[in-house]
Amino acid sequence: MITHQILNLRMFSDEIPFSKLTGLTPLEATFTNGDAFVMKSDQVVFGWAVNPKTDATGETVTISGLSEGKYKLRLYHTWRGKFIHEEELTIRRKELSFTVPVLIVTRGHANYIGEDLAFILEPIE
């Protein structure tokens, strides 16, 4: 079981070019009824949010200190090891909020999020 969880984490971290990141710094972030942790670089923003008491769906992540512009948000299901949601967002006033979607149905399967999720914000040029 633990090997599967570590593999899921690795599949997420493989999407982040750690050896090429510059300007790495933590950002201020909140998560409704939980905690959020976010790191910003010149190339990509990534983070993790958790509600240790219940499901994370419907909760809102707010991140401060971002560069303004358009970004692609990718939500990662940490227990399934898959990206399950993607959307384009525009950051204004250096802050972004997004709500974790509730039960996204894909090919007849509802993607229950669980207590946590990871995410990546990539600038769109």
Secondary structure, DSSP 4 states (H G I P E B T S, - for coil): -HHHHHHHHHHHHTTS-GGG--S-EEEEEEETTBEEEEEE-SS-EEEEEE-TTS--TT-EEEEESPPSEEEEEEEEETTTTEEEEEEEEEEBTTEEEEEPPS-EEETTEEE---SEEEEEEEE--
